[in-house]
Amino acid sequence: MNYQGYQAGMVFLCVYRQVCIKQNKNNMKTSFQLLILVCAIAVWSCGTKTTENTTDASENTTDTLVLTTDELSEEANKKEIAAAKRIAIEKASMEKEEQRRLAAIALAETTPTYKDKSGKVIYNKAEVDPSFTGGNNAMKKYLRSNLKYPKQAEDNEIEGTVFVDFIVDQRGNVSDVTASDVVGEDVDLMLKDEAVRVVASMPTWIAGTQRGKAVDTRFSIPITFQLSN
């Protein structure tokens, strides 16, 4: 029940009682009609105010729903764009890796070895490639545990792949680490530096071999920077 309507009704009932006492029966009918009319006006006034309040609340709720829907739509669009961009980077990285693999084979056919600054012979490609101790799964685990996403790149949602070249010597040590290629238009120096750091910090590899003998070998791996969902 509306409190203001109830209060108005009680006031007019008191008035009516006084009217009954002071007036005779002939005038009572007229007074009673007047009282009913006044009470009806009071109830109508309170009801109108309640309807207005209900309408305002409904409009506010509608505005909130529209705002929430717009926010959800914007967030969904951002996720779709990020997903499409990620797929494009993954596809481009696979294509780039295959291109680099074929180029390394072609280089090894024309120039099997070269000498570094110290005069050591380096194989562009050995008969048996160097390998991370424990295999590819162990290397992925190492990268997950040790790769640190640069804060600024993370804040700017920069993703991409950095191809890192390095030498694995006869003892399995990693040296001469460089970032030679990238995939992703936003990849910058921060990601390159982190890719180089994590590769240079790798534990001992299993050396590549040529005719059964361990040799210094040039090798390359892709390092992918991908934000968690």
Secondary structure as a PSIPRED ss2 file (coil, helix, strand):
# PSIPRED VFORMAT (PSIPRED V4.0)

   1 M C   1.000  0.000  0.000
   2 N C   1.000  0.000  0.000
   3 Y H   0.000  1.000  0.000
   4 Q H   0.000  1.000  0.000
   5 G H   0.000  1.000  0.000
   6 Y H   0.000  1.000  0.000
   7 Q H   0.000  1.000  0.000
   8 A H   0.000  1.000  0.000
   9 G H   0.000  1.000  0.000
  10 M H   0.000  1.000  0.000
  11 V H   0.000  1.000  0.000
  12 F H   0.000  1.000  0.000
  13 L H   0.000  1.000  0.000
  14 C H   0.000  1.000  0.000
  15 V H   0.000  1.000  0.000
  16 Y H   0.000  1.000  0.000
  17 R H   0.000  1.000  0.000
  18 Q H   0.000  1.000  0.000
  19 V H   0.000  1.000  0.000
  20 C H   0.000  1.000  0.000
  21 I H   0.000  1.000  0.000
  22 K H   0.000  1.000  0.000
  23 Q C   1.000  0.000  0.000
  24 N C   1.000  0.000  0.000
  25 K H   0.000  1.000  0.000
  26 N H   0.000  1.000  0.000
  27 N H   0.000  1.000  0.000
  28 M H   0.000  1.000  0.000
  29 K H   0.000  1.000  0.000
  30 T H   0.000  1.000  0.000
  31 S H   0.000  1.000  0.000
  32 F H   0.000  1.000  0.000
  33 Q H   0.000  1.000  0.000
  34 L H   0.000  1.000  0.000
  35 L H   0.000  1.000  0.000
  36 I H   0.000  1.000  0.000
  37 L H   0.000  1.000  0.000
  38 V H   0.000  1.000  0.000
  39 C H   0.000  1.000  0.000
  40 A H   0.000  1.000  0.000
  41 I H   0.000  1.000  0.000
  42 A H   0.000  1.000  0.000
  43 V H   0.000  1.000  0.000
  44 W H   0.000  1.000  0.000
  45 S H   0.000  1.000  0.000
  46 C H   0.000  1.000  0.000
  47 G H   0.000  1.000  0.000
  48 T H   0.000  1.000  0.000
  49 K H   0.000  1.000  0.000
  50 T H   0.000  1.000  0.000
  51 T H   0.000  1.000  0.000
  52 E H   0.000  1.000  0.000
  53 N H   0.000  1.000  0.000
  54 T H   0.000  1.000  0.000
  55 T H   0.000  1.000  0.000
  56 D H   0.000  1.000  0.000
  57 A H   0.000  1.000  0.000
  58 S H   0.000  1.000  0.000
  59 E H   0.000  1.000  0.000
  60 N H   0.000  1.000  0.000
  61 T H   0.000  1.000  0.000
  62 T H   0.000  1.000  0.000
  63 D H   0.000  1.000  0.000
  64 T H   0.000  1.000  0.000
  65 L H   0.000  1.000  0.000
  66 V H   0.000  1.000  0.000
  67 L H   0.000  1.000  0.000
  68 T H   0.000  1.000  0.000
  69 T H   0.000  1.000  0.000
  70 D H   0.000  1.000  0.000
  71 E H   0.000  1.000  0.000
  72 L H   0.000  1.000  0.000
  73 S H   0.000  1.000  0.000
  74 E H   0.000  1.000  0.000
  75 E H   0.000  1.000  0.000
  76 A H   0.000  1.000  0.000
  77 N H   0.000  1.000  0.000
  78 K H   0.000  1.000  0.000
  79 K H   0.000  1.000  0.000
  80 E H   0.000  1.000  0.000
  81 I H   0.000  1.000  0.000
  82 A H   0.000  1.000  0.000
  83 A H   0.000  1.000  0.000
  84 A H   0.000  1.000  0.000
  85 K H   0.000  1.000  0.000
  86 R H   0.000  1.000  0.000
  87 I H   0.000  1.000  0.000
  88 A H   0.000  1.000  0.000
  89 I H   0.000  1.000  0.000
  90 E H   0.000  1.000  0.000
  91 K H   0.000  1.000  0.000
  92 A H   0.000  1.000  0.000
  93 S H   0.000  1.000  0.000
  94 M H   0.000  1.000  0.000
  95 E H   0.000  1.000  0.000
  96 K H   0.000  1.000  0.000
  97 E H   0.000  1.000  0.000
  98 E H   0.000  1.000  0.000
  99 Q H   0.000  1.000  0.000
 100 R H   0.000  1.000  0.000
 101 R H   0.000  1.000  0.000
 102 L H   0.000  1.000  0.000
 103 A H   0.000  1.000  0.000
 104 A H   0.000  1.000  0.000
 105 I H   0.000  1.000  0.000
 106 A H   0.000  1.000  0.000
 107 L H   0.000  1.000  0.000
 108 A H   0.000  1.000  0.000
 109 E H   0.000  1.000  0.000
 110 T H   0.000  1.000  0.000
 111 T C   1.000  0.000  0.000
 112 P C   1.000  0.000  0.000
 113 T E   0.000  0.000  1.000
 114 Y E   0.000  0.000  1.000
 115 K E   0.000  0.000  1.000
 116 D C   1.000  0.000  0.000
 117 K C   1.000  0.000  0.000
 118 S C   1.000  0.000  0.000
 119 G C   1.000  0.000  0.000
 120 K C   1.000  0.000  0.000
 121 V E   0.000  0.000  1.000
 122 I E   0.000  0.000  1.000
 123 Y E   0.000  0.000  1.000
 124 N C   1.000  0.000  0.000
 125 K C   1.000  0.000  0.000
 126 A C   1.000  0.000  0.000
 127 E C   1.000  0.000  0.000
 128 V E   0.000  0.000  1.000
 129 D C   1.000  0.000  0.000
 130 P C   1.000  0.000  0.000
 131 S E   0.000  0.000  1.000
 132 F E   0.000  0.000  1.000
 133 T C   1.000  0.000  0.000
 134 G C   1.000  0.000  0.000
 135 G C   1.000  0.000  0.000
 136 N H   0.000  1.000  0.000
 137 N H   0.000  1.000  0.000
 138 A H   0.000  1.000  0.000
 139 M H   0.000  1.000  0.000
 140 K H   0.000  1.000  0.000
 141 K H   0.000  1.000  0.000
 142 Y H   0.000  1.000  0.000
 143 L H   0.000  1.000  0.000
 144 R H   0.000  1.000  0.000
 145 S H   0.000  1.000  0.000
 146 N H   0.000  1.000  0.000
 147 L C   1.000  0.000  0.000
 148 K C   1.000  0.000  0.000
 149 Y C   1.000  0.000  0.000
 150 P C   1.000  0.000  0.000
 151 K H   0.000  1.000  0.000
 152 Q H   0.000  1.000  0.000
 153 A H   0.000  1.000  0.000
 154 E H   0.000  1.000  0.000
 155 D H   0.000  1.000  0.000
 156 N C   1.000  0.000  0.000
 157 E C   1.000  0.000  0.000
 158 I C   1.000  0.000  0.000
 159 E C   1.000  0.000  0.000
 160 G E   0.000  0.000  1.000
 161 T E   0.000  0.000  1.000
 162 V E   0.000  0.000  1.000
 163 F E   0.000  0.000  1.000
 164 V E   0.000  0.000  1.000
 165 D E   0.000  0.000  1.000
 166 F E   0.000  0.000  1.000
 167 I E   0.000  0.000  1.000
 168 V E   0.000  0.000  1.000
 169 D C   1.000  0.000  0.000
 170 Q C   1.000  0.000  0.000
 171 R C   1.000  0.000  0.000
 172 G C   1.000  0.000  0.000
 173 N C   1.000  0.000  0.000
 174 V E   0.000  0.000  1.000
 175 S E   0.000  0.000  1.000
 176 D E   0.000  0.000  1.000
 177 V E   0.000  0.000  1.000
 178 T E   0.000  0.000  1.000
 179 A E   0.000  0.000  1.000
 180 S E   0.000  0.000  1.000
 181 D E   0.000  0.000  1.000
 182 V E   0.000  0.000  1.000
 183 V E   0.000  0.000  1.000
 184 G C   1.000  0.000  0.000
 185 E C   1.000  0.000  0.000
 186 D C   1.000  0.000  0.000
 187 V C   1.000  0.000  0.000
 188 D C   1.000  0.000  0.000
 189 L H   0.000  1.000  0.000
 190 M H   0.000  1.000  0.000
 191 L H   0.000  1.000  0.000
 192 K H   0.000  1.000  0.000
 193 D H   0.000  1.000  0.000
 194 E H   0.000  1.000  0.000
 195 A H   0.000  1.000  0.000
 196 V H   0.000  1.000  0.000
 197 R H   0.000  1.000  0.000
 198 V H   0.000  1.000  0.000
 199 V H   0.000  1.000  0.000
 200 A H   0.000  1.000  0.000
 201 S C   1.000  0.000  0.000
 202 M C   1.000  0.000  0.000
 203 P C   1.000  0.000  0.000
 204 T C   1.000  0.000  0.000
 205 W E   0.000  0.000  1.000
 206 I E   0.000  0.000  1.000
 207 A C   1.000  0.000  0.000
 208 G E   0.000  0.000  1.000
 209 T E   0.000  0.000  1.000
 210 Q E   0.000  0.000  1.000
 211 R C   1.000  0.000  0.000
 212 G C   1.000  0.000  0.000
 213 K E   0.000  0.000  1.000
 214 A E   0.000  0.000  1.000
 215 V E   0.000  0.000  1.000
 216 D C   1.000  0.000  0.000
 217 T E   0.000  0.000  1.000
 218 R E   0.000  0.000  1.000
 219 F E   0.000  0.000  1.000
 220 S E   0.000  0.000  1.000
 221 I E   0.000  0.000  1.000
 222 P E   0.000  0.000  1.000
 223 I E   0.000  0.000  1.000
 224 T E   0.000  0.000  1.000
 225 F E   0.000  0.000  1.000
 226 Q C   1.000  0.000  0.000
 227 L C   1.000  0.000  0.000
 228 S C   1.000  0.000  0.000
 229 N C   1.000  0.000  0.000
